[in-house]
Amino acid sequence: MEENLVYQEDQKIKYTLRESKYCPECNGPTSFGWCVTCETNFMKGRFPYWSSGNKDVDELIRHTQLNSSQTCDYLEWIPFEAFDMVKYIGSGGFSSIYSALWMEGPRLVWGEGLQEWTRTGPIKVALKRLDNSTNITGSYVNQIKTHHKCIQSVSLAETFGITRDPTSNYMIVMKYYENGNLYQYLDRSNGILSWKDIIDILWEIAEGLEKIHSEGKVHKNVHGGNLLVDEKDVTDTRVSDVGLYGPCYYHETNQIYGVLPYIAPEILRGENYNTASDIYSF
């Protein structure tokens, strides 16, 4: 069977993909080589062999795996021992950021010989530690759960899974964006960008917000610190922190969090967040 060479855009990882639209195992339909039936059964079979130590976090991860439709739209539990060269980068709000090398990498590579999805091998990732998450609330985890289809969208920052550091704080495992956030990117470029880069950045932010809003959700905290930039052949900007609004250890629905200049006036007057308040922040 002839092979197509396909490039996973974000990771620039090359892998092979069958031309067949049917699973060789169950003969069911596939989407880009992903058999929902077989992969769901595979991940379900591994449920007894891992635990995050928190039933709500376990349920979140399992929910994404049971509802996945392709290689990049589910979360996995990743033991902290799977990471090497963990390095502190900075902190802000209710989280701290680290870089690390994930030795196994995500399951993004189709192995033609084995006829199964395999791992990429070592890749650099960002670890977003949710500060004081030893007491993470069920409502906060549910907030992530309701946003998970947005989190896993190709229009937003790529998220691989969840881990727990030696201090028992939970960490979100994400793609590492070499240029950091939009503030850092603008500082390094001295605020000098081509019109093409400006349009690309604005287009990609708008695309990310459109995805969030199409799922009936709102971001609530759009600002340059939550916009991550990668620059390889083209400038690639992604919206991050979807579903990660406020502290994870305390839930108060009427509390306002964020960067003041980007908070819409109606929110400060006590009105509810909506798509228009996200557009104001944009």
Phi and psi in degrees as a GROMACS rama.xvg file:
@    title "Ramachandran Plot"
@    xaxis  label "Phi"
@    yaxis  label "Psi"
@TYPE xy
-68.3963  143.257  GLU-2
-103.481  146.195  GLU-3
-104.764  139.642  ASN-4
-91.7037  122.848  LEU-5
-122.522  141.802  VAL-6
-113.226  122.451  TYR-7
-74.9495  113.973  GLN-8
-56.193  -46.6074  GLU-9
-70.8631  -43.7126  ASP-10
-91.567  -7.96414  GLN-11
54.5196  39.1932  LYS-12
-99.2334  130.859  ILE-13
-92.7807  132.716  LYS-14
-146.556  164.927  TYR-15
-99.9218  148.454  THR-16
-135.961  130.821  LEU-17
-65.044  143.686  ARG-18
-72.4411  -25.2948  GLU-19
-62.3342  141.133  SER-20
-98.1137  11.4627  LYS-21
-125.659  143.211  TYR-22
-70.5261  130.631  CYS-23
-69.9921  -16.123  PRO-24
-86.322  -50.7346  GLU-25
-115.252  -4.86242  CYS-26
67.4803  14.5472  ASN-27
-83.2425  167.362  GLY-28
-68.4262  149.057  PRO-29
-123.135  160.926  THR-30
-122.33  109.238  SER-31
52.4844  43.0821  PHE-32
81.4412  0.240971  GLY-33
-98.3173  115.68  TRP-34
-93.6562  110.726  CYS-35
-58.1844  -44.2492  VAL-36
-62.5818  -52.9733  THR-37
-66.9402  -42.4826  CYS-38
-68.921  -37.4219  GLU-39
-63.4224  -44.0461  THR-40
-63.9209  -37.9361  ASN-41
-62.3947  -48.5164  PHE-42
-69.968  -37.2832  MET-43
-61.9385  -37.7147  LYS-44
-65.1801  -20.0998  GLY-45
-94.0849  -4.74887  ARG-46
-53.4332  -41.9483  PHE-47
-69.4912  -11.1943  PRO-48
-100.758  3.84267  TYR-49
-146.075  156.271  TRP-50
-157.449  141.662  SER-51
-83.4019  -13.0054  SER-52
90.9649  2.65185  GLY-53
-140.888  123.221  ASN-54
-64.4117  -32.1245  LYS-55
-70.1374  -40.7718  ASP-56
-66.8916  -41.3494  VAL-57
-56.8349  -46.1863  ASP-58
-63.8742  -38.504  GLU-59
-59.5771  -50.7496  LEU-60
-63.3211  -44.625  ILE-61
-63.2416  -38.6431  ARG-62
-59.4838  -45.0155  HIS-63
-66.0562  -35.9838  THR-64
-72.5068  -36.0119  GLN-65
-75.7571  -13.5179  LEU-66
-118.494  21.5276  ASN-67
-82.0387  146.62  SER-68
-125.533  -1.95957  SER-69
-161.004  175.708  GLN-70
-63.1507  -26.527  THR-71
-108.475  11.6171  CYS-72
-116.142  31.9871  ASP-73
-138.455  161.923  TYR-74
-103.218  153.244  LEU-75
-131.106  154.503  GLU-76
-81.6302  125.701  TRP-77
-121.446  113.022  ILE-78
-58.509  143.024  PRO-79
-61.8807  -26.3931  PHE-80
-66.1174  -12.755  GLU-81
-76.0666  -8.61437  ALA-82
-105.574  146.555  PHE-83
-129.723  161.633  ASP-84
53.9878  46.9156  MET-85
-73.3436  126.597  VAL-86
-135.025  129.951  LYS-87
-70.2978  134.733  TYR-88
-109.133  -49.0319  ILE-89
175.296  -179.856  GLY-90
-145.766  163.954  SER-91
179.557  146.84  GLY-92
65.8686  -119.115  GLY-93
-120.022  27.8275  PHE-94
-149.717  163.699  SER-95
-127.907  143.274  SER-96
-111.267  135.501  ILE-97
-129.148  154.243  TYR-98
-105.426  155.284  SER-99
-160.317  165.569  ALA-100
-107.268  117.37  LEU-101
-88.7703  109.488  TRP-102
-65.4852  -41.0239  MET-103
-81.3865  -38.7215  GLU-104
77.3269  170.922  GLY-105
-76.3775  163.853  PRO-106
-83.7727  82.2374  ARG-107
-119.152  -5.57073  LEU-108
-104.599  124.989  VAL-109
-85.0284  118.051  TRP-110
-90.1637  106.651  GLY-111
-62.983  -37.6602  GLU-112
-67.8579  -45.8943  GLY-113
-81.2466  -15.4468  LEU-114
56.9925  46.8805  GLN-115
-157.933  162.446  GLU-116
-77.5028  133.317  TRP-117
-125.571  173.405  THR-118
-89.04  155.318  ARG-119
-74.5241  -24.4405  THR-120
93.6371  -175.402  GLY-121
-55.5714  129.03  PRO-122
-138.348  153.373  ILE-123
-82.7787  134.208  LYS-124
-131.423  165.354  VAL-125
-106.478  136.323  ALA-126
-110.479  115.511  LEU-127
-100.339  101.171  LYS-128
-78.687  126.364  ARG-129
-83.7859  104.814  LEU-130
-60.6983  139.468  ASP-131
59.9761  31.3387  ASN-132
-85.9724  6.29573  SER-133
-60.5662  -25.6062  THR-134
-113.719  37.9503  ASN-135
-57.9845  135.7  ILE-136
-86.369  152.345  THR-137
-62.5572  -33.4771  GLY-138
-68.034  -33.978  SER-139
-69.2331  -43.4932  TYR-140
-61.7792  -39.9376  VAL-141
-65.3497  -32.5874  ASN-142
-61.1372  -42.0752  GLN-143
-66.0789  -41.8148  ILE-144
-60.1016  -43.4808  LYS-145
-70.155  -18.9629  THR-146
-101.111  5.06903  HIS-147
-64.4144  -30.5238  HIS-148
-68.0865  -29.2731  LYS-149
-73.5035  -44.1336  CYS-150
-57.9139  -37.7975  ILE-151
-89.6113  2.04876  GLN-152
-68.9633  145.858  SER-153
-69.0303  -10.9333  VAL-154
-85.6556  -8.37035  SER-155
-121.676  172.228  LEU-156
-56.5206  133.042  ALA-157
-74.2635  127.813  GLU-158
-121.417  130.007  THR-159
-99.4893  -35.9498  PHE-160
174.523  -159.749  GLY-161
-132.947  143.041  ILE-162
-135.846  -179.954  THR-163
-138.646  125.549  ARG-164
-80.5597  174.203  ASP-165
-61.1388  -17.5297  PRO-166
-90.72  6.61489  THR-167
72.6484  18.487  SER-168
-90.4718  140.349  ASN-169
-80.4629  148.9  TYR-170
-133.424  136.589  MET-171
-87.4583  128.124  ILE-172
-96.4784  117.418  VAL-173
-127.113  165.641  MET-174
-61.6664  144.198  LYS-175
-89.1813  119.351  TYR-176
-96.0015  112.132  TYR-177
-56.7058  -33.4227  GLU-178
-92.7638  7.29302  ASN-179
69.447  -150.09  GLY-180
-88.5534  176.675  ASN-181
-62.9718  -37.5606  LEU-182
-58.6488  -48.2613  TYR-183
-65.0354  -39.2263  GLN-184
-63.5098  -42.6613  TYR-185
-68.0386  -37.0228  LEU-186
-61.7719  -45.1507  ASP-187
-67.3887  -30.4237  ARG-188
-92.5545  6.09418  SER-189
56.5148  28.2747  ASN-190
72.7399  9.2801  GLY-191
-102.023  110.446  ILE-192
-128.646  150.439  LEU-193
-74.3471  159.36  SER-194
-60.4818  -34.2828  TRP-195
-62.782  -44.8438  LYS-196
-63.9245  -41.3839  ASP-197
-60.7341  -47.2035  ILE-198
-65.1479  -41.1756  ILE-199
-60.5237  -45.1432  ASP-200
-62.3981  -48.109  ILE-201
-63.1544  -41.3994  LEU-202
-61.9011  -44.5503  TRP-203
-71.0707  -34.9321  GLU-204
-64.5923  -45.4432  ILE-205
-61.4266  -39.3115  ALA-206
-64.2303  -41.2  GLU-207
-64.2937  -44.0683  GLY-208
-65.2238  -38.0991  LEU-209
-61.2712  -39.1562  GLU-210
-64.0232  -45.5007  LYS-211
-59.8107  -47.4186  ILE-212
-68.946  -32.2522  HIS-213
-67.5025  -21.6236  SER-214
-89.4073  5.31823  GLU-215
77.0782  21.3886  GLY-216
-116.188  167.733  LYS-217
-130.218  153.758  VAL-218
-80.3998  -46.8004  HIS-219
81.3615  -11.7647  LYS-220
-149.529  53.7293  ASN-221
-82.495  120.751  VAL-222
-161.12  172.483  HIS-223
-58.639  -27.1413  GLY-224
-71.2354  -19.076  GLY-225
-105.16  16.4765  ASN-226
-117.57  113.298  LEU-227
-100.624  140.156  LEU-228
-121.043  131.442  VAL-229
-119.749  141.907  ASP-230
-138.097  97.3968  GLU-231
-108.019  -100.464  LYS-232
-79.8326  -32.1054  ASP-233
-134.666  162.226  VAL-234
-78.7767  123.778  THR-235
-121.211  113.965  ASP-236
-115.294  131.566  THR-237
-127.465  142.786  ARG-238
-79.9993  131.861  VAL-239
-121.343  179.646  SER-240
63.3628  28.7449  ASP-241
-71.2442  126.623  VAL-242
81.5544  3.13683  GLY-243
-111.607  51.2713  LEU-244
-91.48  124.246  TYR-245
80.869  -177.763  GLY-246
-74.4579  147.436  PRO-247
-84.266  -10.4068  CYS-248
-103.785  -1.59363  TYR-249
-149.285  128.575  TYR-250
-122.13  115.408  HIS-251
-133.087  110.721  GLU-252
-64.1501  -25.3151  THR-253
-92.2131  -2.88465  ASN-254
-78.3489  141.349  GLN-255
-106.269  128.175  ILE-256
-124.144  151.418  TYR-257
141.959  -169.983  GLY-258
-100.609  117.437  VAL-259
-48.9322  -47.7996  LEU-260
-61.9317  -17.2734  PRO-261
-102.204  4.18427  TYR-262
-92.7304  125.934  ILE-263
-63.3316  143.366  ALA-264
-55.4268  -37.6851  PRO-265
-66.3544  -26.9067  GLU-266
-69.8932  -40.6424  ILE-267
-66.1618  -23.5509  LEU-268
-83.544  -0.7175  ARG-269
100.179  4.41211  GLY-270
-78.5445  164.21  GLU-271
-77.939  152.645  ASN-272
-65.3029  144.424  TYR-273
-151.202  -178.188  ASN-274
-61.0757  -34.4206  THR-275
-64.5597  -35.6272  ALA-276
-69.3578  -31.7311  SER-277
-66.1576  -42.0936  ASP-278
-64.4204  -38.0428  ILE-279
-58.515  -45.4743  TYR-280
-63.0416  -36.4045  SER-281
